[in-house]
Amino acid sequence: MFRSGRRHDGDYVELLSMPAQRAPGRAGFVITRKSLPRAVDRNRVRRLFREALRAARPAVETYDVILRLKRGCPRALFGRVAAEAGRLLGSLAAEAPAR
């Protein structure tokens, strides 16, 4: 996926996607300890990513996706991170073929 998938970049979030081999598609989240040292913060971002994916679910089910938090994201900007994840998933949904 990291080599052959399509990349969509934001300021704090990177979205990697490729067409799913099986429906429904799978999702993965990469939030490293270097980007957020506290487990509480990593879990919060994971929940925000999950909610953004749930909101975009019907349109992105045909893709396998990975949402990766980039380094240098301040804890105070978690709302912006959630909005950016939603925006990136929305752009992926716009590219999705009609069923």
Residue frames as a rotation matrix with the C-alpha (Angstrom) as fourth column:
MET 1
0.571 0.821 0.000 0.00
0.821 -0.571 0.000 0.00
0.000 0.000 -1.000 0.00
PHE 2
0.448 -0.449 -0.773 2.83
0.178 -0.802 0.570 2.42
-0.876 -0.393 -0.279 0.79
ARG 3
-0.657 -0.752 0.061 4.40
0.176 -0.075 0.981 1.88
-0.733 0.655 0.182 -2.65
SER 4
-0.839 0.300 0.454 1.43
0.514 0.162 0.843 1.45
0.180 0.940 -0.290 -4.95
GLY 5
0.050 0.930 -0.364 -1.31
0.967 -0.136 -0.215 3.36
-0.249 -0.341 -0.906 -3.12
ARG 6
0.079 0.075 0.994 -2.46
0.508 -0.861 0.024 6.89
0.858 0.503 -0.106 -3.87
ARG 7
-0.522 -0.354 -0.776 -1.43
0.850 -0.294 -0.437 9.62
-0.074 -0.888 0.454 -1.45
HIS 8
0.396 0.572 0.718 -3.49
0.402 -0.811 0.424 12.57
0.825 0.121 -0.552 -0.30
ASP 9
-0.497 -0.710 -0.500 -1.56
0.797 -0.145 -0.586 14.95
0.344 -0.690 0.637 1.93
GLY 10
0.744 0.589 0.316 -2.76
0.358 -0.751 0.555 17.49
0.564 -0.300 -0.769 4.43
ASP 11
0.268 -0.649 0.712 -0.91
-0.636 -0.675 -0.375 19.58
0.724 -0.352 -0.593 6.97
TYR 12
-0.203 -0.292 0.935 -1.19
-0.963 0.233 -0.136 17.02
-0.178 -0.928 -0.328 9.77
VAL 13
0.247 0.413 0.877 -2.70
-0.248 0.901 -0.355 13.90
-0.937 -0.130 0.325 8.16
GLU 14
-0.627 -0.383 -0.678 -1.67
-0.767 0.156 0.622 11.71
-0.133 0.910 -0.392 5.24
LEU 15
0.394 0.802 0.449 -4.20
-0.536 0.597 -0.597 9.42
-0.747 -0.005 0.665 3.56
LEU 16
-0.781 -0.562 -0.272 -3.03
-0.578 0.486 0.656 6.38
-0.236 0.670 -0.704 1.60
SER 17
0.210 0.923 0.323 -5.60
-0.534 0.385 -0.753 4.49
-0.819 -0.014 0.573 -0.45
MET 18
-0.853 -0.289 -0.435 -5.97
-0.520 0.409 0.749 1.79
-0.038 0.866 -0.499 -3.03
PRO 19
0.055 0.931 -0.360 -8.95
-0.842 0.237 0.485 -0.15
0.537 0.276 0.797 -4.39
ALA 20
-0.048 0.007 0.999 -9.98
-0.839 0.543 -0.044 -2.92
-0.542 -0.840 -0.020 -2.01
GLN 21
-0.880 -0.274 -0.388 -9.42
-0.435 0.794 0.425 -6.52
0.192 0.543 -0.818 -3.02
ARG 22
-0.548 0.749 -0.373 -12.56
0.742 0.641 0.196 -7.52
0.386 -0.169 -0.907 -1.09
ALA 23
-0.303 0.535 0.789 -15.58
-0.351 -0.832 0.430 -5.48
0.886 -0.147 0.440 -0.07
PRO 24
0.985 0.128 0.119 -15.87
0.124 -0.992 0.033 -3.83
0.123 -0.018 -0.992 2.36
GLY 25
0.278 -0.935 0.220 -12.49
0.040 -0.217 -0.975 -2.15
0.960 0.280 -0.023 2.38
ARG 26
0.386 -0.258 -0.885 -10.23
0.903 0.300 0.307 -2.09
0.186 -0.918 0.349 5.40
ALA 27
0.704 -0.173 0.689 -8.87
-0.166 -0.983 -0.077 0.84
0.691 -0.060 -0.721 7.39
GLY 28
0.266 -0.680 -0.683 -5.69
0.927 0.375 -0.012 1.32
0.264 -0.630 0.730 9.35
PHE 29
0.944 0.021 0.329 -4.38
-0.070 -0.962 0.263 4.13
0.322 -0.271 -0.907 11.50
VAL 30
0.127 -0.961 -0.247 -0.73
0.834 0.238 -0.497 5.04
0.536 -0.143 0.832 12.05
ILE 31
0.777 0.043 0.628 -0.08
-0.278 -0.871 0.404 7.23
0.564 -0.489 -0.665 15.08
THR 32
0.151 -0.835 -0.530 3.49
0.462 0.533 -0.708 6.84
0.874 -0.138 0.467 16.29
ARG 33
0.562 -0.045 -0.826 4.89
0.819 -0.110 0.563 7.49
-0.117 -0.993 -0.025 19.73
LYS 34
-0.591 -0.806 -0.035 7.26
0.779 -0.582 0.233 10.02
-0.208 0.111 0.972 18.18
SER 35
-0.537 0.442 0.718 4.36
0.291 -0.701 0.650 12.06
0.791 0.559 0.248 16.85
LEU 36
0.325 0.638 0.698 2.34
-0.601 -0.430 0.674 11.89
0.730 -0.639 0.244 20.10
PRO 37
-0.653 -0.752 -0.096 4.23
-0.404 0.452 -0.795 10.62
0.641 -0.480 -0.599 23.17
ARG 38
-0.674 0.429 0.601 1.19
-0.609 0.138 -0.781 10.18
-0.418 -0.893 0.168 25.42
ALA 39
-0.928 0.338 0.158 -1.00
0.372 0.866 0.334 7.11
-0.024 0.369 -0.929 24.88
VAL 40
-0.162 0.907 -0.389 -4.07
0.530 -0.253 -0.809 9.13
-0.832 -0.338 -0.440 25.83
ASP 41
-0.053 0.077 -0.996 -3.45
-0.571 -0.821 -0.033 11.49
-0.820 0.566 0.087 22.91
ARG 42
-0.903 -0.298 -0.310 -2.78
-0.424 0.500 0.755 8.65
-0.070 0.813 -0.578 20.46
ASN 43
-0.705 0.698 0.127 -6.05
0.656 0.709 -0.259 6.98
-0.270 -0.099 -0.958 21.47
ARG 44
0.015 0.719 -0.695 -7.95
0.156 -0.688 -0.709 10.23
-0.988 -0.098 -0.123 21.09
VAL 45
-0.361 -0.207 -0.909 -6.64
-0.800 -0.432 0.416 10.75
-0.479 0.878 -0.009 17.56
ARG 46
-1.000 0.026 0.017 -7.49
0.031 0.897 0.441 7.13
-0.003 0.441 -0.897 16.75
ARG 47
-0.326 0.941 -0.090 -11.08
0.685 0.170 -0.708 7.75
-0.651 -0.293 -0.700 17.89
LEU 48
0.056 0.303 -0.951 -11.23
-0.346 -0.888 -0.303 10.94
-0.937 0.346 0.055 15.80
PHE 49
-0.753 -0.378 -0.538 -9.97
-0.635 0.205 0.745 9.05
-0.171 0.903 -0.394 12.73
ARG 50
-0.870 0.458 0.182 -12.53
0.456 0.888 -0.052 6.30
-0.185 0.038 -0.982 13.33
GLU 51
-0.021 0.901 -0.432 -15.35
0.416 -0.385 -0.824 8.84
-0.909 -0.198 -0.367 13.52
ALA 52
-0.162 -0.100 -0.982 -14.22
-0.709 -0.680 0.186 10.58
-0.686 0.726 0.039 10.31
LEU 53
-0.955 -0.207 -0.214 -14.13
-0.297 0.700 0.650 7.21
0.015 0.684 -0.729 8.57
ARG 54
-0.588 0.804 0.085 -17.59
0.640 0.527 -0.559 6.33
-0.494 -0.275 -0.825 9.89
ALA 55
0.072 0.621 -0.780 -18.98
-0.091 -0.775 -0.625 9.59
-0.993 0.116 0.001 8.48
ALA 56
-0.141 -0.211 -0.967 -17.50
-0.942 -0.273 0.196 8.87
-0.306 0.939 -0.160 5.03
ARG 57
-0.415 -0.176 0.893 -18.22
-0.295 0.954 0.051 5.13
-0.861 -0.242 -0.448 5.20
PRO 58
0.536 0.663 0.522 -20.65
0.152 0.533 -0.832 4.41
-0.830 0.526 0.185 2.36
ALA 59
0.925 -0.131 -0.358 -18.53
-0.379 -0.408 -0.830 6.13
-0.037 0.903 -0.427 -0.27
VAL 60
0.076 -0.994 -0.075 -15.12
-0.980 -0.061 -0.188 4.81
0.183 0.088 -0.979 0.79
GLU 61
0.475 0.165 0.864 -16.07
-0.511 0.851 0.118 1.15
-0.717 -0.498 0.488 1.32
THR 62
0.994 -0.088 0.064 -14.49
0.102 0.557 -0.824 0.27
0.037 0.826 0.563 -2.02
TYR 63
0.360 -0.912 0.196 -11.04
-0.393 -0.339 -0.855 1.32
0.846 0.231 -0.481 -0.79
ASP 64
0.463 -0.434 -0.773 -8.43
0.867 0.405 0.291 0.10
0.187 -0.805 0.563 1.65
VAL 65
0.590 -0.198 0.783 -7.23
-0.059 -0.977 -0.203 3.21
0.806 0.074 -0.588 3.50
ILE 66
0.019 -0.597 -0.802 -4.49
0.984 0.152 -0.090 4.17
0.176 -0.787 0.591 5.92
LEU 67
0.802 0.163 0.575 -4.69
0.053 -0.978 0.204 7.43
0.595 -0.133 -0.793 7.85
ARG 68
0.082 -0.870 -0.486 -1.29
0.936 0.235 -0.262 8.50
0.342 -0.433 0.834 9.17
LEU 69
0.959 0.146 -0.243 -0.68
0.244 -0.861 0.447 11.34
-0.144 -0.488 -0.861 11.60
LYS 70
0.404 -0.850 0.338 2.37
0.332 -0.208 -0.920 13.36
0.852 0.484 0.199 10.63
ARG 71
-0.153 -0.563 -0.812 4.98
0.986 -0.031 -0.164 14.47
0.067 -0.826 0.560 13.13
GLY 72
-0.933 -0.348 0.089 4.78
0.335 -0.933 -0.135 17.91
0.130 -0.096 0.987 14.64
CYS 73
-0.115 0.960 0.254 1.07
0.240 -0.222 0.945 17.96
0.964 0.169 -0.205 15.40
PRO 74
-0.856 -0.184 0.483 0.42
-0.373 -0.427 -0.824 19.97
0.358 -0.885 0.298 18.58
ARG 75
-0.787 0.557 -0.265 -2.09
0.615 0.674 -0.410 18.53
-0.050 -0.485 -0.873 21.04
ALA 76
-0.506 0.605 -0.615 -4.17
0.000 -0.713 -0.701 21.71
-0.863 -0.355 0.361 20.91
LEU 77
-0.488 0.250 -0.836 -5.04
-0.837 -0.407 0.366 21.12
-0.249 0.878 0.408 17.24
PHE 78
-0.839 0.164 0.519 -6.93
0.152 0.986 -0.066 17.82
-0.522 0.024 -0.852 17.51
GLY 79
0.229 0.963 -0.143 -10.08
0.145 -0.179 -0.973 19.48
-0.963 0.203 -0.180 16.15
ARG 80
0.273 -0.231 -0.934 -8.16
-0.859 -0.496 -0.128 20.58
-0.434 0.837 -0.334 13.08
VAL 81
-0.813 -0.578 0.074 -6.75
-0.511 0.768 0.386 17.05
-0.280 0.276 -0.919 12.69
ALA 82
-0.417 0.745 0.520 -10.27
0.375 0.663 -0.648 15.58
-0.828 -0.075 -0.556 12.75
ALA 83
0.527 0.627 -0.573 -11.51
-0.224 -0.548 -0.806 18.11
-0.820 0.553 -0.148 10.18
GLU 84
-0.124 -0.672 -0.730 -8.55
-0.950 -0.132 0.282 17.41
-0.286 0.729 -0.622 7.93
ALA 85
-0.873 -0.137 0.469 -9.11
-0.085 0.988 0.129 13.64
-0.481 0.073 -0.874 8.11
GLY 86
0.050 0.978 0.202 -12.75
0.372 0.170 -0.912 14.20
-0.927 0.121 -0.356 7.16
ARG 87
0.469 0.071 -0.880 -11.76
-0.618 -0.686 -0.385 16.45
-0.631 0.724 -0.278 4.27
LEU 88
-0.563 -0.760 -0.324 -9.24
-0.787 0.374 0.490 13.92
-0.251 0.531 -0.809 2.92
LEU 89
-0.729 0.380 0.569 -11.77
0.296 0.925 -0.239 11.09
-0.617 -0.006 -0.787 3.18
GLY 90
0.345 0.883 -0.318 -14.33
0.079 -0.365 -0.928 13.31
-0.935 0.295 -0.196 1.46
SER 91
0.101 -0.385 -0.917 -11.96
-0.911 -0.406 0.070 13.91
-0.400 0.829 -0.392 -1.44
LEU 92
-0.909 -0.385 0.162 -11.45
-0.316 0.887 0.338 10.16
-0.273 0.256 -0.927 -1.70
ALA 93
-0.292 0.891 0.346 -15.22
0.407 0.444 -0.799 9.64
-0.865 -0.093 -0.492 -1.68
ALA 94
0.398 0.422 -0.814 -15.56
-0.473 -0.666 -0.577 12.13
-0.786 0.615 -0.065 -4.55
GLU 95
-0.389 -0.640 -0.662 -13.17
-0.914 0.176 0.366 9.99
-0.117 0.747 -0.654 -6.61
ALA 96
-0.620 0.141 0.772 -15.03
-0.129 0.952 -0.278 6.76
-0.774 -0.272 -0.572 -5.82
PRO 97
-0.931 0.325 -0.163 -16.80
-0.116 0.158 0.981 5.13
0.345 0.932 -0.109 -8.76
ALA 98
-0.247 0.928 0.280 -20.60
-0.969 -0.233 -0.083 5.21
-0.011 -0.292 0.956 -8.63
ARG 99
-0.807 0.000 0.590 -22.23
-0.159 0.963 -0.218 1.96
-0.568 -0.270 -0.778 -7.62
